[in-house]
Amino acid sequence: MPVSRRLATTLGAVATTTLVAIAALPPTVGAAPADDARAAASWLAGQFTDGSLPGPFGGPDWGLTIDGLVALSATGVDDSTRRAATAQVAAHVRAYNSYDDWGIEGFTDGGATAKLLYAASAAGADPTDFGGYDLRAETLSLLAGADAGTQRGRVTSRTTADSGPDVGNTFDQSFAVLGLARSGDVPQDAVDFLVRQQCVAGGFRLYPDTADGPSPSCDAQPDATLDVDSTAMAVQALLAAADDGAAGAGDAARRGADWLAAQQRADGSFGGSGPTTGANANSTGLAGQALAAAGDDAGATRAARALAGWQLTAANGGKATGDAGAIAYDAAGLATAVAGGIGENERDQWRRATAQALLGLAQVPLGRIGLDLPPTSPTPTPTGTASPTPTLSPTPTAPTPTAPTPTAPATTAPVTTAPAPGGTATGTPPGAGLPPTGPADPTPNAPGLAGLPTTGPAIVGYVLFALALIGGGAALLVLGRRRRTT
C-alpha cells in the first residue's frame, strides 16, 4: 500500500476513534452547580432582616449572620444585602465575641474573634479597622505563647471567673489560620498547632481537649474521633497557609483531602461525627468545598450533585415551592418540607444548612472568597421569605434573659442552641468597614458569564482536532489518487 494511503487510513482511524471517545465522555458540568449556588444564596438573602439573620429564638444571630455573609460573598448574590450585613456585623463585634452586653466584662471569645477576622477579610472590609476594632491584632494577642508547651500557637479565649473555661475547637483554629493568612502573614506556631490536630490517618479531630485536659496531639489521644467538618475546615485553612509560605501546611492539607475523599459516600454525600454522622448538607457542603480547593474536581462535583438533590426547586418543591433555592439539612427534612412547607420552627435549620451547603455548590475555597470571582456576578431578586430593605444602621436587640452560653463560631450541624448575646456595641460607627462595591455585573442571561466554574474536558478542542484529522486524511486520499493517475 502506498505511504499516502497508509497514512490517510491511519489518520481516518484515529479521527474515528477520537470521535467515539468524545461521544463517550460525560457531559460537562459546572454551570449547574453555579446556578444552584445562586438560587440558594438568593433564598438566603431573602431571610435577612435589616442586615442580619435571626436565631431560633428571635433576634439577630451573629454567628449565623456571618455564615450568611460569607455565603453571599462567595456567590456574588445581592450586593446590597451583603453590604448591609457587613455593616451590621461590624457594628456588633463585641455583641458576638464578648459578654459585654451581659455585664460580664473581660471575656473575649477567641474563636469568635478569629471568625470575625476571616469574615471581614472575605467580605472585602478592612480587618484592622472593622467597626473600630483591629481584629488581626486581637487574634494575634489570643494565640498561646511559648510557655503553653504543646498548646503553643492555639487561639484561646480570654476568660474570667464568671465566663467559664475556654472551649475552643479545630473550627476556631482553622478560622484563625484563615483570617491571619488573609490579612497578612500567619504565624508558623498557629499552623503547627492546627497540624497537630491531624491524626496519622489524615483526618482532624474536632476538640483538642479531653476529660483529662489538653491533649498534645491527635495521635496522642487514643480515642480521637476524626471529623469530616473539622477536616474540611482544616484542609482549607492549611491550603491558605501554604499559599502564605507556611512550612508543612501543604503536605498536611493533601493528606487531609485524601482522607476526606475516602469518607465520601456512593451518592457523593458526607456525614459528620457524633449526632451528625448521617448524610447531611452541612458536612457535604464543607467537604465538597474542601475537595474543590484541593483540586479534586471529581469528588467536588459528586458532592455538588448530592447537595442539589436536597435543594428545593420550582419543580420538586410541593408545598415549599415558595422557598425554592433553600437546601434541606437531609433527605428527611426535604420530604417534610415538600409535604407541608417549611414551618417557622424548622426555618432556622434551613438557614444554617443552606449557608454552609451552598459553599459546596459555589466551590470557591474559603481562602479565596473575596479574592476570586464568584461563580457569577449578577444580583438575582431574592426569592422565598421577603424581608424589609436592609439598612446600614444597627438594630438594637435586647439580650435574652438567660445565663450566657458561648456560641460556637461555626455551626456544623443545625443543632438548636441559645443565640449569642444581643445588644448594640457602643462606639462603633454604623457602616464602618464597608467593602467597596464590586465590579459591574455582566449582562444577565448573557452566554459565558464571567467566572463560571467549568469542569470536565474541553470538548470543543477535541472536536476541532478530530475534524482536522478527517480533513487531512481526505486530502491525502485525493493526493494518492492523483499520483496513481499520473
FENMO-V547118 format. One record per backbone hydrogen bond with DSSP energy under -0.5 kcal/mol. CO is the residue of the C=O (numbers start at 1). NH is the residue of the N-H. E is the energy in kcal/mol with one decimal. If there is no record, write none. Layout:
CO_NH_E + CO_NH_E
This chain:
2_6_-2.3 + 3_7_-2.8 + 4_8_-2.4 + 5_9_-3.0 + 6_10_-2.4 + 7_11_-2.8 + 8_12_-2.5 + 9_13_-2.3 + 10_14_-2.6 + 11_15_-2.7 + 12_16_-2.4 + 13_17_-2.7 + 14_18_-2.6 + 15_19_-2.4 + 16_20_-2.4 + 17_21_-2.5 + 18_22_-2.4 + 19_23_-2.3 + 20_24_-1.4 + 21_25_-0.7 + 22_25_-1.1 + 29_455_-2.1 + 30_34_-1.8 + 31_35_-2.6 + 32_36_-2.7 + 33_37_-2.5 + 34_38_-2.3 + 35_39_-2.3 + 36_40_-2.3 + 37_41_-2.6 + 38_42_-2.5 + 39_43_-2.1 + 40_44_-2.5 + 41_45_-2.6 + 42_46_-1.4 + 44_47_-1.6 + 45_48_-1.2 + 49_52_-1.1 + 52_49_-2.8 + 53_61_-3.0 + 55_58_-1.4 + 59_55_-2.4 + 60_62_-0.7 + 61_65_-2.6 + 62_66_-2.1 + 63_67_-1.8 + 64_68_-2.5 + 65_69_-2.5 + 66_70_-2.6 + 67_71_-2.1 + 68_72_-2.5 + 69_73_-2.2 + 70_74_-2.0 + 71_75_-1.3 + 72_76_-2.0 + 72_77_-0.7 + 74_375_-0.6 + 75_376_-0.6 + 78_82_-2.0 + 79_83_-2.5 + 80_84_-2.1 + 81_85_-2.6 + 82_86_-2.4 + 83_87_-2.2 + 84_88_-2.3 + 85_89_-2.7 + 86_90_-2.3 + 87_91_-1.7 + 88_92_-0.6 + 89_92_-1.1 + 90_93_-0.8 + 91_425_-0.9 + 92_96_-0.9 + 93_96_-1.0 + 93_97_-2.5 + 94_98_-1.0 + 97_109_-2.7 + 99_102_-1.6 + 99_104_-2.1 + 100_103_-1.8 + 103_105_-0.8 + 104_99_-0.5 + 104_107_-0.5 + 107_99_-0.5 + 108_110_-0.6 + 108_158_-2.4 + 109_113_-2.2 + 110_114_-2.3 + 111_115_-2.3 + 112_116_-2.3 + 113_117_-2.3 + 114_118_-2.3 + 115_119_-2.8 + 116_120_-2.7 + 117_121_-1.7 + 118_122_-2.9 + 119_123_-2.3 + 120_125_-2.5 + 121_124_-1.1 + 124_436_-0.5 + 125_127_-0.8 + 126_129_-1.7 + 127_135_-2.1 + 127_136_-0.7 + 129_131_-0.8 + 130_133_-1.1 + 133_130_-2.8 + 133_135_-1.1 + 134_138_-2.2 + 135_139_-2.4 + 136_140_-2.5 + 137_141_-2.0 + 138_142_-0.8 + 139_142_-1.0 + 140_143_-1.3 + 142_156_-2.7 + 144_153_-2.4 + 145_148_-2.0 + 146_149_-1.3 + 148_151_-1.9 + 149_152_-1.7 + 151_154_-2.1 + 154_144_-2.6 + 154_156_-0.5 + 157_159_-1.0 + 158_108_-1.9 + 160_164_-1.0 + 169_173_-1.8 + 170_174_-2.3 + 171_175_-2.5 + 172_176_-2.1 + 173_177_-2.5 + 174_178_-2.8 + 175_179_-3.2 + 176_180_-2.5 + 177_181_-2.4 + 178_182_-2.2 + 179_183_-1.5 + 180_184_-0.8 + 185_187_-0.5 + 187_190_-0.6 + 187_191_-1.4 + 188_192_-2.9 + 189_193_-2.2 + 190_194_-1.6 + 191_195_-2.4 + 192_196_-1.8 + 194_197_-1.4 + 195_198_-1.9 + 196_218_-2.7 + 197_205_-2.1 + 199_202_-2.0 + 203_199_-2.6 + 204_227_-3.0 + 206_170_-2.8 + 208_215_-2.7 + 210_213_-1.7 + 213_210_-2.1 + 218_221_-1.4 + 220_222_-0.7 + 221_224_-1.7 + 224_226_-0.6 + 225_206_-0.7 + 227_204_-0.5 + 227_231_-2.2 + 228_232_-2.6 + 229_233_-2.1 + 230_234_-2.8 + 231_235_-2.8 + 232_236_-1.6 + 233_237_-2.3 + 234_238_-2.8 + 235_239_-2.0 + 236_240_-1.8 + 237_241_-2.2 + 238_242_-2.6 + 239_243_-1.9 + 240_244_-1.0 + 241_246_-2.6 + 242_245_-1.6 + 246_249_-0.9 + 248_252_-1.8 + 249_253_-2.3 + 250_254_-2.1 + 251_255_-2.2 + 252_256_-2.2 + 253_257_-2.4 + 254_258_-2.2 + 255_259_-2.0 + 256_260_-2.4 + 257_261_-2.5 + 258_262_-1.5 + 259_263_-0.9 + 260_263_-1.3 + 260_264_-0.7 + 261_264_-0.8 + 265_268_-2.3 + 269_265_-2.6 + 270_280_-2.3 + 273_276_-1.9 + 274_277_-1.2 + 276_272_-3.7 + 278_272_-0.6 + 280_284_-2.0 + 281_285_-2.6 + 282_286_-2.1 + 283_287_-2.6 + 284_288_-2.6 + 285_289_-2.0 + 286_290_-2.2 + 287_291_-2.5 + 288_292_-2.1 + 289_293_-2.2 + 290_294_-2.0 + 291_296_-2.7 + 292_295_-1.2 + 295_297_-1.6 + 296_300_-2.3 + 297_301_-2.3 + 298_302_-2.1 + 299_303_-2.1 + 300_304_-2.2 + 301_305_-2.1 + 302_306_-1.8 + 303_307_-2.3 + 304_308_-2.4 + 305_309_-1.2 + 307_310_-1.5 + 308_311_-1.1 + 310_328_-2.5 + 312_325_-2.9 + 313_317_-1.8 + 317_320_-2.7 + 318_321_-1.4 + 320_323_-2.3 + 321_324_-1.7 + 323_326_-2.1 + 326_312_-2.8 + 329_281_-2.7 + 330_334_-1.9 + 331_335_-2.4 + 332_336_-2.2 + 333_337_-2.0 + 334_338_-2.5 + 335_339_-1.9 + 336_340_-2.1 + 337_341_-3.3 + 338_319_-2.6 + 341_343_-0.8 + 343_346_-1.0 + 343_347_-1.1 + 344_348_-0.5 + 346_350_-1.6 + 347_351_-2.2 + 348_352_-2.1 + 349_353_-2.5 + 350_354_-2.6 + 351_355_-2.2 + 352_356_-1.4 + 353_357_-2.8 + 354_358_-2.2 + 356_359_-0.9 + 356_360_-0.6 + 357_360_-1.4 + 357_361_-0.7 + 358_362_-2.9 + 359_363_-2.1 + 363_365_-0.6 + 365_368_-1.8 + 365_369_-1.1 + 368_371_-2.5 + 368_372_-2.6 + 372_370_-0.5 + 378_380_-0.7 + 388_50_-0.5 + 394_396_-0.7 + 400_402_-2.8 + 406_408_-0.5 + 410_412_-0.7 + 413_415_-3.1 + 415_417_-0.5 + 423_425_-0.5 + 425_428_-0.6 + 427_429_-0.6 + 429_432_-1.8 + 431_434_-1.3 + 443_446_-1.9 + 449_452_-1.5 + 455_29_-0.6 + 457_459_-1.6 + 458_461_-0.6 + 458_462_-1.2 + 459_463_-2.4 + 460_464_-2.5 + 461_465_-2.3 + 462_466_-2.6 + 463_467_-2.6 + 464_468_-2.2 + 465_469_-2.1 + 466_470_-2.5 + 467_471_-2.8 + 468_472_-2.6 + 469_473_-2.6 + 470_474_-2.3 + 471_475_-2.2 + 472_476_-2.1 + 473_477_-2.0 + 474_478_-2.1 + 475_479_-2.3 + 476_480_-2.5 + 477_481_-2.2 + 478_482_-2.3 + 479_483_-2.2 + 480_484_-1.7 + 481_485_-1.3 + 482_486_-0.6 + 483_486_-0.7
